[in-house]
């Protein structure tokens, strides 16, 4: 017999004959403005003859804030509390060893976007209802749509060598269930509330049922079909006046401690900058993940992004391309080259043949290579990193980027389902840049242009808040986090602030001030205490606490442990140094018998696509290998010949999907073929300087004999006329996608301003080009 104080623990993984322990998952989402409050309920049942420990590992957005965790076992409810991480683990282990029921929720030690839930000592035939709540900010897309993301895909993480910051002991294996036959029910419901009108609700991959109230300020959303957790769930919402600057004041509660006792403000700025706040004096280094996990559509998405980046670069900049896997390859080993016709050709030749054939995911080494080289004295260095981000050494990479943030900004792209938000957002924060995510089927081009515009913007310096409260007390207001995030034109900037004293009356104004170059910046907001809200979940308080915790963590996870634990426990939120634990000490009899561990499988559509070749073990023991050699024939970034590009439906997105403005249906549209929109074939013909040549390829795209276009030319310079025609054609045929070719347009107009136009204004030439195109 096994004694109570020394119970054995056996571990079993999922197989098709295993009893289903997780019976259902239901997620209830409440969206108010830019904030989503989420409650997830999981029901487990022990159908075995032994007591069990259930372990369920799942993804969570890196910036989400878990603030509540409870479990009902039989007729008893266990409310978990936030404790220092090791203390919480000891509390849980001691309880289980002594025969008590216990629950534990914790953040992974190697990735802040992976959480695990443990239910210990679940008796035979008993049921456990586990609930946890979290709050998260909605992301704002370039077209003004707010997106709620419920991560569902948990990819294996590549474990680099110890020298590259990999873990000495690889993370526990999480079993995988392949296909669409999910062994448990998964439900998602959402309530959307907004003071103004809700103009659209849609989902990228799931069909919705949406019910709106009469004035369209409230929507109830359910799924029309059963959800299978082999893809991330996204909910896109449009509001009237979404980009309106505003402040939300969330009241504290006297009976609480720490931050929850204070009033907290959420400041939402939407700054606009001038055209001359941008410069071409940048060195752009594109770092592209070519590891085996990028095989398939992910590498094609990265290639398409790279093509649009290359065609949108401004004359006068320098650039380079690095592809990485187990090793890395540099396009220009001697260093970045000036953007010119020959360097652009070398880059596009590489882009067309690039494959996911470099093995593992060693991100640290190419970044070290970049940082070891001196910056150009005349150009500002910018790194643009494209990756699926599935690694265990995110902390080491973030630390390296942080140390070099004074001379290099970093912008990141997470590509594909399950891309690590821990890495992609973490390096963007550390590098004073910004992060974007795109999944299979998403429109990639707007994000590329948005990121390039941000990278070309001059850095805003001396950014700070100045308070002008009517009753004084401005010194009693502190901002969270302490160091403000970077400011980019046209993008939402969220800053939190806390009133240290309850005597502060929150009425007056607050000014966001700084400098861009030598020009001062200032943006103001009204502070009105009569518009304060009370939220029992303390959503804004907890988001503010998480923002400060993330900054402390990025600045030094171990050095700032005491401050992180203090703030986490005060706000009752999970962090890298705290977990939530609860013990059931009210059961009449302790649980006895050998304890069996059961791991809940994660869903995946198919096995990871790994080609034959040199293998590299991932964190979960999966092989990451080179893809088959890329074809040497000349193709577009999606592997399509020019003829196929020309015949692509004009309404198609880059991968055959498109956004349906104002639609309350699923956004998935299935056109006749999955191909690039035709406008990219026009863009691909633009020269580095911004001009086009009047040739048969451009004429064929416009469906006109070249002789007609030549005869209609009102200027002697054929390239001037070709450039005007190309811009006008883009405007007429693809004006709804202007935000995607905006940088191409800007470069062309700058070139035209320097050319001899035989006395014609640009508007005059555009009008003449429009007349020609209307007749085609």
N, C-alpha and C positions, 0 to 999 in steps of 0.2 A: 504494500500500500504506500501511496505517496502522502507524506505528511502535509499539513496545511502550510507550513512554513517553507517547504521545499518541493513545490509542485513542478512537474515536468511540463515542457511546452513543445509540442510537435507542430511543424509547419506544413501545410498542404497548399498547393497551387491549384488554379482552376483547370479543369478539363471538362469535356463535354458531358461526362457522367456525374459531375459534382452536383450536389443539391444546390438550389438557388438560395443563397443567403440574403442577398439584397433583393427585396421584392418590388420596391418602387422608389422612384425619385420624383418629387414634385417641386417646381421652382416657381415662386410667386414674386413678380417684379413690380415695383411701384416707382414710376418715373415722374418726377416733379421738376420741371425746368431742366437743368444740366446734371441732376443727381438721380441715381437709381438706388433704391433700397431693396435688397434682395433677401428673401427667406427661402432656404432650401430644406426640404424635409425628406429624410431617407428612412425607409422601413426595412428592418432586418428581422429574420426569423431563424432561430436555431432548430433545424429539423433533424439534428443528429442526437446521439445518446450521450454525448459528452458536452461539458461546458466548452464554449469556444471564445476565442478572441478574434473579432472581425477587424480587418485592416483594409481601408478604402482610400486609395491615393487618387487625387484629382487635380486638374490645373486650376489656377486662379490668376486673374490679372495681377501683375506686379504691384499696382497701385490701389488695389481693392483693400478694404479695411474690415476684417472680421472682428465683430464686437459682441457677439452673443453665441452661446453654445449650450445646448441642453439635450437631455435624453430621458425619455420615459421608458422604463423597463417594468413590465407588468403594470402595477398600479402606482408606481413611485416615479417622481420626477427629480432628476439630478440637474441642478444648475451649476455649470462650470464657472470657475473664476480664473482670472489671469494671474499667472505666477511666472517667476523667472524660469527659463526653459529647463535647466537641469533639475531644479526643485520640482517642477511640474512632472517631469519624467519619473523622479523618485517617488513622488506622491502616488502616481499611477501604478508603478511597479509594486510598491509596498502594498497597495490596496488589493491588487490582483493576487499577489503571492499569499496574502492573508485570507483570501476567499471572498472579498467584497467585489461587487460590481463597480466598474469605473469606466470613465470616458476620457479621451485625450485628443485634442486637436493641435497640430503643430505645423510650422513652416519647415520645409526641407532645409537641411544644413548647407546644401550646395546650390539651391535655386529658390529664390523668394516667390516664384510663381507656381510652385508645387506644394500642395498641402496634403496631410494625411489625417484621417479620422480613425481612431481605435476605440472599439467597444470591447472591454474585457470582462470575462466571467459571465457571458450571456448563458443562462441555464438552459438545459435541454427543453425544447418545445416552447421556449419563451420568445417574446417579440420585443424588439426595441425600436422606438420611434425617435430618431435623432434629428434635431433641428439646429441650424446655425444661420445667423444673419450677418450680412455684410453690406457695405455701402461703397459706391464707386462713382466716379465722374464719367459722364458720357463724352466721347470724343466728337470733335466738330470737323466735318469733312469740307473740302474746298467749295462744294456747291451749297453749303449752309445746312446740310443734313446732319442731325445728331445721331450717333450710333451707340447702341448698347450692345456689348459683347458678353456672351456667356461662354467661356472657354469649355470645350468638351474633349478636345483631342490632346492626348498626352503622349508625345513622341519620346522615344528613347534618347538619352543624352550621351553624346560622345564624350568619353573620358580621356583627355589628353595625358601626356606624360606628367610625372610629378614635377619636372623642371618647368613645365608650362602651367602649373597650378592645378593639375588634375587631382582627384581625390585618391588617397592611398588605398582606401577601401571603397570599391565601387558601390553605388547606391543599391538598395535592395531591388530585386527583380519584381516588376509589376506584370502579372499575367495579362495576356492579350486575347480578346475574342474577335476573330476575323469575320467580317460580313455584316449583314443587316439584321440577323436574327438575335436581337438583344434579349438576354435572359431576364430582364426586369423592365417594368413600365417606367417611362420617363415623360412627365407632363410639364408644360411651361405655360404660365398665364401671366399676363401683364396688364396693369392699369396705368394709363398715361393721363396726367393732369397738368393743365397749363392755364395761366390767366388769359392768354390770347388764344386765337384759333389754332387748332391742330390741322395742318393742311395735308399731311400724308403720313401713312404708316405702312411699312413694307418690310419684307425679309428677303435676304439674298437667295436663300436656298430652301426656304420652308414656306408652304402655303398657309395663309393666315385667315382667320375669321375676325373681323373688326366691327365693333359696334360703337357708334358715336352718339353722344347726347345731342340735343337739338341745336345748341349753340357751338358745338364742335370744340368744347374745352375739356372734354373727358372722353377717353376711349378705353374700351375693354377688349383685350386681345387674347385669343386662344389659337392653338394650332389646328388646322383643318385635318391633318394627318398625324399619325403616330410619329413621335420623334425618336430617332436613333442617334445615339451620342457618338457617331463616327465623324462628325463635323461640328465646328463651332457654330453656335446659334448667334446670329446678329439681327438686331431690330433697328431699323432706320426710321427716324421720326423727324418731321418738319413742322416747325412752328412759325407763326407770323413774327416778324421782327426778332429773329433769333440772335442777331448780332448787335443788339441794343445794350450798351454798357449799363450795369446796374450793381447794386449792393444788396445782399441778404444778411440780415442780422438774426442770429439764432440765440435765444435767451438761455442762460445757464440756470441751474437749479440749486437753491440754497442748501438742500440736504446732501448734495454730492460733494466730492472732494476734487481738488486739483482743477484741471482744465474744464471739467464738466460743470463746475460751479460758476465759471465766468461766462460773460457774453462773448460770442465769437462772430466775426464778420467774414463773409465771402465776397471779395471784390472781383468783378468781372469786367476787364478792359478789352476793347477791340481797337487797337491803335492803327492809324493809317500814317504812312510815311510819304515823302516826296520822291519823284523820279531820280533826283540826283543823290538820294541816299543809298544808291547802289553803285558798285564799281566792278570793272572787269579785271582789276588787278588782284586776281586770285590764282592760286595753284590748286587745281582740283585733282585729287587722287582717288580714283574709283577702285574700291576693294571688293572683289566679287567672289562669293563662296562657290567653289567648284567641287565640293566634296560629293561623295556618293549619295548622300541624303537629298541632294538637290536634283537628282536624276528625274527626268520627265518634265512636267509642266513648270516646275519651279525654276529650272535653269532657263527655260524659254522666257519666263516672266522677267528674270534678271537680265537676260539679253535684250529684251525689248526696252526695259528701263534704261539700260546702258546706251542703246541706240538713240533714244530720245534725249538723254543727257548730252551725248556727244554732239548732236545736231543743234542743240540749244545753247551750247557754250558761246560766250562772247569773244570776238577777236581781241587779242591783247592778253589773254590768260595763258597759263601753262597747265599741262595736265599729264597724267600717267594712269596706267591701269595695272592692277595686281590681281591675279587669280590665285586662290589658295585652296589647299586641301591638306594632305599630310605634309606637303611642301608648298612653295609658292613660286609663281612665275611673274616677272616684271616685264611689261611691254618695252619700256625704255630703261634698261639697266643703269645707264649712266646718269639718269635723273630725268625729271619732267622736261618735256619739250614745249616750245611755244605752239599754240594752236594755229596751225597752218594747213594748207592743202595736203602736203605729204604726210604730216603727222596724223591728220584726221583719217586719211586713207589707211594708214597702218592700223589705226584703232578700229575702224569699221571692218577691215579684213579679219582682225582678231575676233571681233564681236560676232561675226557670221559663223565662225568655226568653233566657238567656245563650247565646251562640253563639261558635264559633271564627271570628270575623269581623273581627279587628283587625290582620291582616297578619303582620309579622315578630315576632321574639322579643326585644324590648328590655327585659330584666329590670332593668337598672341604673337606668333613669329612675324607675320607680315606687318603687324602694327609696330613691333619693335624695330623692324627694318626701316619703316618710315620715320619714326621718331629719332632714330640714330643719325639720320641725315640732317644737315642744317637746313633751316628754312631759307627761302629766297629773300634777299634784302628788299626787293621791290614788290613782292606779292605775298598775300595772306594765304597760309596753307589751310585747306579744307579737305577733310576725308569724308567720302560718301561710301558707306559700307552696306552691302546687300548680302543678306544671309538668312538661313532658316533658324539660326541661333540656338541649335540644340546641343549645348555643351555643359559640362560640369564645372568648368573653371571661369565662370562669369565674374566672380569676385576679383580674380587676378587681372582679367582684361579691363574691368572697370577701373581698378586701381591704376593701371598703366595709363589709361586715357586721362584720368584725373590729374596725374602728375604732369601731363603735357598740355593741359588745357590752356595754359597761358600763351602758347605759341601756335596751337592747332585746334580748330573747331572740328567736331565730328557729327555727322548726320547719318542716321541709320534707317535701313529698310528691313522689316521682318517679312519674309516671303513664305506663304503657304500656311495650311492649317497647322495649328500647334506651335507656331514660331514662338520662341521663348521671349516673353515680355520682360522677364528679369534681365536678360542680356541686352535686348534691343533698346528698351527704355533706359536701362542703367547706363549704357555707354553714351547715349545721347545726353542724359543729364550731366554725366561727368565731363563730356566734351563740349558743354555749353551750346549744343545744337538742338535738334529735334528728331523725334522718331515717327515713322509711319509703318503701317502694316497693310499688307495686301494678300488676299487669298485667291485660290484658284477660281477664276470666273469674275473677279473684281476688275473694275476699270483702273488701270495702273497710271495712265498718262497724267491725270490731274495731280496726283501725288508727286510725280516726278517734277512737274513744273513748279508746284508749291515748294518743294524742297530746294530746287535750284535757285528760286527767287530768294529764299531764306539764306542760302549759302552766299549769294552775291551781295546781300545786304551788309552794309557796314555794321560793326558791332555797336550796340548801345552801351555806353559806359556810365558809371556813376548813377545807376538806376536806384531810386529810393522813393519812399512815401513821405509826404508832408501832410500833417493833419491840422485842420483849422476848425476846432470844435467851438460852438457858441459859448459853452460854459467853461472852457479851458480844459485842462486835464489831458492834453495831447501827449504828454510824456508818459501817461499811464496806458498807452496803446502800444502793443508790441506786435510785429509782423511775424507770421509763420509761413514758410521757414525763414530763418534769420537772413539767409542770403537769397535774394530774389532770383527767380529763373530768368533766362534770356527773353528779350522782347523781339518779336518778329512782326513785320507789317501785316495787317489784315487778319491776324490770328488772335484767338482768344488768349488772354493772359489772366490766370486765376491766382490771386494772392489772398491769403488768410490773415486775419488780425485778431488779437484778443485784448479785451479790456481788463487790465489788472485789478482795477478798483470798481466796486459796485456803485461808487459815487459819480462815475463818469457818465455824462448824458451824451448819448450818441446822436447828436444833431450838429450839422455843419457841412464841411466839405473835406475831401481828401484829394491830394494831387499826386500823381505819379510823375516824377521828374527824372531827367537824365540828359545825356548828350549823345548825338550821333555825329561823328567827326567833331567839328567845332560848333555845330548848331544845337542849341538847347531844345529839349523836348518837354512837353507838359500835357498831361491828360487829367481831367478832373471828374469827380463823381460827387453827387449829393449824398449826404448821410442823413437818414430820416428814421428816428427811433420809433415813430408811430407805425412803421411798416415791419417791425420785428416779428418773428415767428417763434412758436414753441413746438419742439419736435421731441417726442419721447425717446426716439432713437438717437438723438444728438448727432445727426448725420454730418452736419457741417463741423461740429466740434471734432469728430473722429477723423474726418478728412484732413482737417488742419493738423491734428496730432500726427497722422501718417506722413504728411508732407514734411514735417520737422524730423520725424524718425528716419525717413529716407535720406534726408540731408546729413543727419548724424551718421547714418550707416555708410554713406558714400565717402564721408570725410575720414572714417576710421571705425570700422565695425567693432573691433575689440577695444580700442582706446576710448570709445564713447559708450561702452556697455552700460555703465551705471546710469547715464542720462537717458539712454534708450529704455532701460527697464523701468525707471521712474516714470517716464511719460507714458509708456505702454500700460503699466498697471493702473495709473491714474485715469486714463481714458478707456481702460478695459479693452484693449485691442491686441491682437497677436502681432508679434514682430520677430525679427531674427533672433532675439534674446528672450522672448516670452512665449508661453503656450497657454492653452486653456485646459483645465483639468477639473473633473468632478468625481466624487466618490459616493456610492450608494451604501450608506451605513444603516439604513432603516429596514433592510430585509431581515426577517426573523431568523433565517438560517443562512450561514455562510455557504458559499458554493464550494463543492468538493469534487474530486475526480481529476483525471488528467486533462489539462487544458489544450485544446487543439486550435492552432492559428489558421484562419481562413482569409485568403487574399481575394478581394473582389476584382474581376478582370476589367480592364478598360477596353472600349470598343475601337476597332480600326477597320476601315473599308477593305484593306488588303494588306498583305505582307509588304514590308519595306522593299522597294525595288533596288536590289543590289546586283550589279553586274559582276562578271568574273574578272579577276585581276588581283592585284596586291590588296590584301584585306587589312583592316584596322579595327580592333575591337572597340565597340561603343561602351558606354557606361553600363548598359544592360546586357552586354555580351553579344550584341548584334554586329554583323560584319558591315563595314562601310567600305565600298570598293569602287574602283574607277568604272565609269560607264563605258559602253562600246565606243570606239574611236569615232569622232565626228566626221560627217561626210565632207568631202573636199569640194563638192559642187557649190556654186555661188547661190546662196539662199538668203532670204530675209531673216530677221531675228526669230521668226516663228517657224523657220524651215520651209517657207513657201516661196515658190518661184515668183518672179515679177508678174508673169501672166496671171497667176492665181490672185496676187494682190489686186491687180487691176479689175478682176471680175468679182471681188468681194462685195457683199451688200453694203451700201453706204451707211445703213442704219446700225450695222453690227458694231459691237464693242470689240476690243482687242482680242478677246477670246470668245466672241459670239454671245456676249451678254450685254445688256444695256439697262440703264436706269429709266424707270417710267415715272416721270414727274407727277406728283399728285395721286398716284395710284394707291389703292388700299389692298392690292393683291401682291402676290409674290413677284419679285423682280425678275425671276428667271425667264428669259426669252430664248427660244430655240430657233435661230435663223437657219437658212439653208446650209450654210457652211461656217466653220469657225475660222475666221481670217481677220487680218488687220483691217481697220477702217481705211478707206481709200486715201484719206488725207495723209496717212503716214507714207504712202508712196510718193506724194508730192514733197513732203518734208525730206525724205531720203535723198532727193535730187538737189537740195540746197547745198551750195558750197560753203566752206568754212567762213567766208567773208560776209555771208548773208545773201548773196546773189543767186539767181538761177540762170541757166543758159537756155536759150530757145532752141530746143532740139526735138527730135522725133519722139523721144520717150515722153517729154512733158506734153507735147501735142496729142499723143495717143491717150494719155490720161484724161485730157480735156475733150477727147473724142472729136478732134478737129484735124484736118490736113494742115501740116505745118505751113504751107504756102498761104493759107488764109490768115493765120496769125501773123506771119511776116508782112503781108500786104497791109494789114491794119495798123502797123506800128506807127505811132505819131512822132517817134524820136529816132535818131540815127543809131544810138547804141542799143543793139539787140538784147544785151543782158539787162539793161534797164527796163525795157519793155517786157522781157520774160519775167523779171522779178515782180513787176506790177501785176502782170497776168496771174502769176502764181498766188500772190496775196489776195487778189480779187476772187480767184477761184476758191481759195480756202474760205473766204468770207461768205461767198454765195452758197457754197455747197455744205460747208461745215461750220457755219457761224455759231451753232449751238454747242460746239466743242472748242470755242475760242480759248477757254482757259487752258486747253491742252497744247495749243500751238502759239500761245501768247509770246513766249520767249523767242520763237522762230520769227514771228512777226516783228518783234522789237529789233532784232538783229538786222532784218531786211530793211526796215525803215531807216535805221541808222546808216546803213550802207547807201541807200538811195539819197539821203540828205547830202552826201558827199559827191554825188555824181552830177554830170552835166545833163540836164533834162531838156535842153533846147528851149528854155524859157517857160516850160510847163510847170505848174504847181503839181504837187503829188495828188491833191484832190482831183485836179483836172485829168491826170493820167488814170486815176482809179475809175473815174466816171467813164472814160473812153474804153477801159478794159471791161467794165461792167456791161457796156453796150455790146461788145464783142461776145462775151460769155453768154449773155441773154439770147443771142441768136444761134448759139451752138445747139 
